[in-house]
Amino acid sequence: MKFIKGVAVAMVFLTLQSCFVAKDYTRPQEVVTAKNFRTDQLPQDSLSMATVSWREIFTDPMLQNYIEEGLNNNMDIRIALQQIAIAEAYVKQGKAGYFPTLNGTARASHQEFSESSQFGGVSSANQFELAGGLSWEADIWGKIRSTKRASDATYLQSVAAHQAVKSRLVANIAATYYQLLAIDEQIRVTEETIKTRTKGLETTLALKEAGSVTEVGVKQTEAQLFTARAILVDLQKQSRLVENTLSILLGSAPQQITRNTLNEQTIDIPITAGVPSQLLSNRPDVIAAEYSLINAFELTNVARSNFYPSLTLSANGGFQSIEIDKLFNANSLFASVVGGLTQPIFNGRKIKTQYEVAQARQEQALLNFKYALLNASKEVSDALYAMEAATQKIEIKESENEAYNLATDYSEELLDNGFANYLEVLTAQERALNSSLDLVAAKNNRLQAIVDLYEALGGGWQ
């Protein structure tokens, strides 16, 4: 009869455990589809430029060296590595949760009693103790398992965060390097313009002596020359500031940056975005957001388990004696074993509050995960369209620049033959310079869009 009752109690216990044991995490339904990219250029296969190493994307040897240097020395990278070390320590702690805790105690005490105390004529007493205590909690409701999984998720989140920093750093170094090359090209164009306008001023002075041009034409030519020189000063200042920015990205003090030219930059790999679902596996910030959700989910399991009783086993034993020289005597041995089931009843609503907070944090983490996916699709869409627009603009600006250069040549030829006003020449020259600078900017914008797309797809950290 007692055996039947024991089996019944065990069955009830196992039934309760199956109802309340910690739940397993399941990934939320994907919220990104092809329409989020707002483009007709998505391939039907899984090929994505994000899976290509940054060394194959950015083939400039100097740029590759700078990226390597940044990955080794950048402060954000080093900070992220320390965060991984912190999370790894918590993972080790989570694994140790399955094992019992062991404490050792060494104690010596001395007491003086009053003559009217309950100890009668005893005036003083000594107590010496050397003991150990062992305590273990059974993981009935999956509390320890969930705590371990939460620690694992935090560690993996820190790894993904480190990967996100690497991806962002690679993109920032490449983008800053390309910006520097674009400024160099604009400086070259402006310096050529200054040389041309200096010669033009000499020609204008000669035409004035010949009576073909008035003083107004001379001053307008001088003003154009001063304008070009002012543009050059601004570009040189911008170049210095961008060099300083790149130096900080490399983890070094501001310094001169050695580089190649803009015209030498080629990106020959296929520009493909891959299928939308790859954002879940390629984007490190999306990966980190999901691990944050997993962490919050497991901590909710922990908070839920606090409603149910905990089973603990504890054992204590050691030596205890009133005389130090008899402490290790066999008669001084003592031991105790206690098994207990603790059920919270009233605790000032602390457990319920902890559970409600855990649920709210889990919902926050879910919303952050969904937002990370939506933001990722937005960045991919932006980069795809920016790259397409930049490519179209380069073609337009090349045609525009060719037209303005021809207009400048024709107007100068007409002026030499007395068939044009010098104001027409000045206007054509000014527009030709602006067009040349815009063409350089358009080429840089395309390179920047490719870098942005590479980062938006989650490339750079592999």
Helices and strands as residue ranges (DSSP letters): H 2-20, G 34-37, G 49-51, H 54-57, H 61-73, H 75-95, G 96-98, E 101-112, E 124-137, H 143-209, H 215-249, G 262-264, G 276-278, H 279-282, H 284-305, E 310-321, G 324-326, G 330-332, E 333-342, H 350-416, H 422-456
